[in-house]
Amino acid sequence: MKKVLSVVVLAMATTVGLGACSTPRATPAERLAFYEAHAGEPVRNFRLFGRLNGWTPLGNSAMVVWTRPNEAFLLNFAGPCQDLQFATAITISQFGSTVTSRFDTVRPVGPGVSQVARIPCRIDTIRPIDTQALRQTRDEIRQANSEARSDAPPAEPPAN
């Protein structure tokens, strides 16, 4: 019993220690502000050939869609897009491989999405993202966080 208890305590200490070392995750509002800072002026539409390269939900009011590795668009919705953060996939309406603001919609899909969320989310604005500047800023933030961690004093070993 004593051995089991010590293993449980060691596992809990390791979990707490690793949690303290990790970087806190940004809130959806912080991530939205980050992408908005790298977004250009609104455009009427964008071309979508085939499948999306990726997508990132930014709360229930916006999302980023990656059409290619170096091409992304910030989509703001006309109203809240329910359960977007729980979706495992999305569908985007389009006409002739063109997604148009104020006409096309995003629909969250997946087992965690409620029936209410199956209502399409109308795209209000489309803004292209400067992906090179976005990646450069992200790398600078990672570098600064890495330097801050390396400058921090070493953690005390856990007491036995």
C-alpha positions in Angstrom: 0.0 0.0 0.0 2.9 2.4 0.9 4.5 1.7 -2.5 1.2 2.4 -4.4 0.8 5.6 -2.4 4.3 6.8 -3.2 3.7 6.1 -6.9 0.5 8.1 -6.9 2.2 11.0 -5.1 5.1 10.9 -7.5 2.7 10.9 -10.5 0.8 13.9 -9.1 4.0 15.8 -8.4 5.1 15.1 -12.0 1.8 16.3 -13.4 1.8 19.5 -11.3 5.5 20.1 -12.2 4.9 19.7 -15.9 1.8 21.9 -15.7 3.8 24.7 -14.1 6.4 24.5 -16.9 3.9 24.8 -19.7 2.9 28.0 -21.4 -0.7 29.1 -20.7 -3.0 28.7 -23.7 -4.2 32.0 -25.2 -7.9 32.7 -24.9 -10.1 32.9 -28.0 -10.2 36.7 -27.7 -6.4 36.9 -27.5 -6.1 34.6 -30.6 -8.7 36.7 -32.5 -6.8 39.9 -31.7 -3.6 38.2 -32.9 -5.1 37.2 -36.2 -6.9 40.6 -36.6 -3.5 42.3 -36.2 -2.2 40.4 -39.3 -5.4 40.6 -41.4 -5.7 43.0 -44.3 -8.7 45.0 -45.6 -11.9 43.1 -46.2 -12.3 41.4 -49.6 -15.5 40.3 -51.2 -14.5 36.7 -51.8 -11.8 34.1 -52.1 -11.2 31.1 -54.3 -11.4 27.6 -52.7 -10.2 24.8 -54.9 -10.7 21.3 -53.4 -10.3 21.0 -49.6 -9.2 23.3 -46.9 -5.6 23.0 -45.7 -6.8 23.7 -42.1 -9.1 25.9 -39.9 -8.9 27.5 -36.5 -11.9 28.5 -34.5 -11.6 31.9 -32.7 -14.5 31.8 -30.3 -18.0 31.8 -31.8 -17.7 35.0 -33.8 -14.8 34.3 -36.1 -12.4 31.7 -37.6 -9.4 31.4 -39.8 -9.4 29.1 -42.8 -6.2 28.0 -44.5 -6.8 27.4 -48.2 -3.1 26.7 -48.8 -0.1 26.5 -46.5 0.7 30.1 -47.2 -2.8 31.5 -47.8 -5.3 32.1 -45.0 -8.5 34.2 -44.5 -10.1 35.5 -41.3 -13.9 35.0 -41.5 -16.1 37.0 -39.2 -19.6 35.8 -38.7 -22.8 37.9 -38.9 -24.0 36.3 -35.6 -22.7 33.7 -33.1 -21.6 30.3 -34.6 -22.7 27.8 -31.9 -20.5 24.9 -31.0 -17.7 25.8 -33.5 -15.1 25.0 -30.9 -16.5 21.5 -30.5 -16.6 20.7 -34.3 -14.3 18.1 -35.7 -14.9 19.4 -39.2 -16.6 22.2 -41.1 -18.4 22.7 -44.4 -18.3 25.9 -46.3 -20.8 26.8 -48.9 -19.5 28.0 -52.2 -20.5 28.7 -55.8 -18.1 28.0 -58.6 -15.2 27.5 -56.1 -15.7 31.0 -54.8 -16.6 31.8 -51.2 -18.4 35.1 -50.9 -19.0 37.3 -47.8 -22.6 37.9 -46.8 -23.7 35.1 -49.1 -21.9 31.9 -48.1 -22.0 30.0 -44.8 -19.9 27.8 -42.5 -21.5 24.8 -40.8 -19.8 23.0 -37.9 -19.9 19.2 -38.1 -19.0 16.4 -35.7 -20.3 14.3 -32.8 -19.9 17.1 -30.3 -22.1 19.5 -32.3 -25.6 19.9 -31.1 -28.6 20.1 -33.4 -28.8 23.9 -32.8 -25.3 24.3 -34.2 -26.3 22.8 -37.5 -27.8 26.2 -38.4 -25.3 27.7 -40.9 -23.1 30.6 -39.8 -23.3 33.4 -42.3 -19.9 34.9 -43.3 -20.1 38.6 -42.7 -16.5 39.7 -43.7 -13.5 38.0 -45.3 -10.0 39.4 -44.6 -6.8 38.0 -46.1 -4.1 37.2 -43.6 -0.4 38.1 -44.1 0.9 34.6 -43.3 4.6 35.5 -43.5 4.2 38.3 -40.9 2.0 36.0 -38.8 4.6 33.3 -38.8 7.4 35.8 -38.1 5.5 37.2 -35.1 4.7 33.7 -33.8 8.4 32.7 -34.0 9.4 35.9 -32.1 6.8 35.2 -29.4 8.1 31.6 -29.1 11.7 32.8 -28.9 10.8 35.4 -26.2 9.0 32.7 -24.2 12.0 30.3 -24.6 14.4 33.0 -23.4 12.2 33.8 -20.5 12.1 30.2 -19.4 15.9 29.8 -19.8 16.4 32.9 -17.7 14.2 31.7 -14.9 15.9 30.1 -11.9 15.9 26.3 -11.8 13.0 24.6 -10.1 13.6 23.1 -6.7 13.6 19.3 -6.7 10.5 17.8 -5.0 10.9 16.8 -1.4 10.8 13.1 -0.7 
